[in-house]
Amino acid sequence: MEKNPACDNNQPEFQCFLCGVCCSRYQVRITLAEARQISEKLGIGWEEFLENYTDSRWPGETSLLLVHKNKRCVFLKKSAGEPVHMCTIHPFKPSSCIQWTPGPFRRECREGLQTYWRLDVDEQGRLTGKPEDLERFNRFLASFPASAGEPEE
């Protein structure tokens, strides 16, 4: 297996590659203010937002949980024919999503690399895999806008 410096420890950040595993594994906790902002930005009435986009099982009085549909965050959409998932509320995503940082040692990122790209991460945090898979992944990353891992708004 060849190694690739795409996730080398010398790089300041591990670039999110939009696999969506983190958004499929966890329910996002949001404040009431964030919930109101999302409902307003989407033009959805408050009661409709609560009924269709939040988990009624959550007992929180100052926060809510976003519901999962199709085994992922209700606001995560898979791009047709691509190993990419896009957040439909990215420009005003909740603080818990903003604070999530991808990394070569996060099991969610490793799962996404393995599932969508057939790549692994070695002990030093570098990508390993077949040269053609590494090349395909690097071409994909190179296609991202300057704000790496962040969809254009």
C-alpha positions as CSV (number, residue, x, y, z in Angstrom):
1,M,0.0,0.0,0.0
2,E,1.2,3.5,-0.8
3,K,1.1,6.4,1.5
4,N,-0.2,9.9,0.8
5,P,0.5,13.1,2.7
6,A,-3.1,14.4,2.3
7,C,-3.5,14.0,6.1
8,D,0.1,14.4,7.1
9,N,0.6,15.6,10.7
10,N,2.4,18.6,9.3
11,Q,-0.8,19.9,7.9
12,P,-2.7,22.2,10.3
13,E,-6.1,20.5,9.7
14,F,-7.6,17.4,8.3
15,Q,-9.8,18.3,5.4
16,C,-13.5,17.3,5.7
17,F,-14.4,15.3,2.6
18,L,-18.2,15.5,3.1
19,C,-18.8,11.8,3.7
20,G,-21.7,12.5,6.1
21,V,-20.8,9.8,8.6
22,C,-20.8,12.2,11.5
23,C,-24.2,13.6,10.5
24,S,-25.5,10.1,10.3
25,R,-24.2,8.8,13.6
26,Y,-25.2,11.7,15.9
27,Q,-28.3,13.7,16.4
28,V,-27.4,17.4,16.5
29,R,-28.3,19.3,19.7
30,I,-29.4,22.9,19.0
31,T,-30.4,25.8,21.2
32,L,-33.8,27.3,20.9
33,A,-32.3,30.4,19.3
34,E,-30.6,28.2,16.7
35,A,-33.8,26.4,16.1
36,R,-35.7,29.6,15.6
37,Q,-33.0,30.9,13.2
38,I,-33.1,27.7,11.1
39,S,-36.9,27.8,10.9
40,E,-36.9,31.5,9.9
41,K,-34.2,31.1,7.3
42,L,-36.0,28.1,5.8
43,G,-39.4,29.9,6.0
44,I,-40.9,27.2,8.1
45,G,-43.4,28.0,10.9
46,W,-42.3,27.3,14.4
47,E,-44.8,24.6,15.2
48,E,-44.2,22.9,11.8
49,F,-40.4,23.1,12.5
50,L,-40.8,21.5,15.9
51,E,-43.1,18.8,14.6
52,N,-41.1,17.8,11.5
53,Y,-37.5,18.6,12.3
54,T,-37.0,18.0,16.0
55,D,-37.1,14.8,18.0
56,S,-40.1,14.9,20.4
57,R,-38.4,12.3,22.7
58,W,-35.8,14.9,23.8
59,P,-36.9,16.4,27.2
60,G,-34.8,19.5,27.0
61,E,-36.3,22.8,27.9
62,T,-33.5,25.0,26.5
63,S,-32.4,22.8,23.6
64,L,-33.7,20.5,21.0
65,L,-32.4,17.5,18.9
66,L,-32.7,17.5,15.2
67,V,-34.5,14.5,13.9
68,H,-32.9,11.8,11.7
69,K,-34.7,10.8,8.5
70,N,-33.3,8.1,6.2
71,K,-30.7,7.3,8.9
72,R,-29.1,10.8,8.8
73,C,-29.7,14.4,9.9
74,V,-32.9,15.7,8.3
75,F,-30.8,18.5,6.7
76,L,-28.1,16.2,5.1
77,K,-28.7,15.4,1.4
78,K,-26.6,12.9,-0.6
79,S,-25.4,14.1,-3.9
80,A,-26.6,11.8,-6.7
81,G,-23.8,9.5,-7.9
82,E,-21.2,11.0,-5.7
83,P,-19.7,10.0,-2.3
84,V,-20.7,13.5,-1.0
85,H,-23.3,14.7,1.4
86,M,-24.3,18.3,1.6
87,C,-25.7,20.2,4.5
88,T,-28.7,22.2,3.4
89,I,-28.4,24.6,6.3
90,H,-24.7,25.0,6.0
91,P,-24.7,28.8,5.9
92,F,-26.5,28.9,9.3
93,K,-25.6,25.5,10.8
94,P,-25.8,25.1,14.5
95,S,-22.8,25.7,16.8
96,S,-22.4,22.0,17.6
97,C,-21.8,21.4,13.8
98,I,-19.4,24.3,13.6
99,Q,-17.4,22.9,16.5
100,W,-17.1,19.4,15.0
101,T,-13.6,19.0,13.7
102,P,-12.7,16.1,11.4
103,G,-9.5,14.3,11.9
104,P,-7.5,11.3,10.8
105,F,-8.0,9.6,14.1
106,R,-11.8,10.1,14.4
107,R,-13.6,6.8,13.8
108,E,-16.3,8.6,11.7
109,C,-13.7,10.0,9.3
110,R,-12.0,6.7,9.1
111,E,-15.3,5.0,8.4
112,G,-16.0,7.5,5.6
113,L,-12.6,7.0,4.1
114,Q,-13.0,3.3,4.1
115,T,-16.6,3.2,2.9
116,Y,-16.4,5.8,0.1
117,W,-12.7,5.8,-0.9
118,R,-11.3,2.4,0.1
119,L,-8.6,4.2,2.1
120,D,-7.2,3.8,5.6
121,V,-5.2,6.0,8.0
122,D,-1.8,4.8,9.3
123,E,-0.4,5.4,12.9
124,Q,1.0,8.8,11.8
125,G,-2.3,10.0,10.4
126,R,-1.4,9.6,6.7
127,L,-3.8,8.1,4.2
128,T,-2.9,4.6,2.8
129,G,-4.4,2.7,0.0
130,K,-4.0,1.7,-3.6
131,P,-2.4,4.4,-5.7
132,E,-5.5,4.7,-8.0
133,D,-7.7,5.2,-4.9
134,L,-5.4,7.8,-3.4
135,E,-5.2,9.6,-6.8
136,R,-9.0,9.6,-7.1
137,F,-9.4,11.0,-3.6
138,N,-6.8,13.7,-4.1
139,R,-8.5,14.8,-7.4
140,F,-11.7,15.0,-5.4
141,L,-10.1,17.2,-2.7
142,A,-8.5,19.4,-5.3
143,S,-12.0,20.1,-6.7
144,F,-13.1,21.8,-3.5
145,P,-13.3,25.6,-3.2
146,A,-10.7,27.5,-1.3
147,S,-12.5,27.0,2.0
148,A,-11.6,23.3,2.1
149,G,-14.3,21.0,3.0
150,E,-16.9,23.7,3.1
151,P,-19.6,23.8,0.4
152,E,-20.0,27.1,-1.4
153,E,-22.8,29.3,-0.1
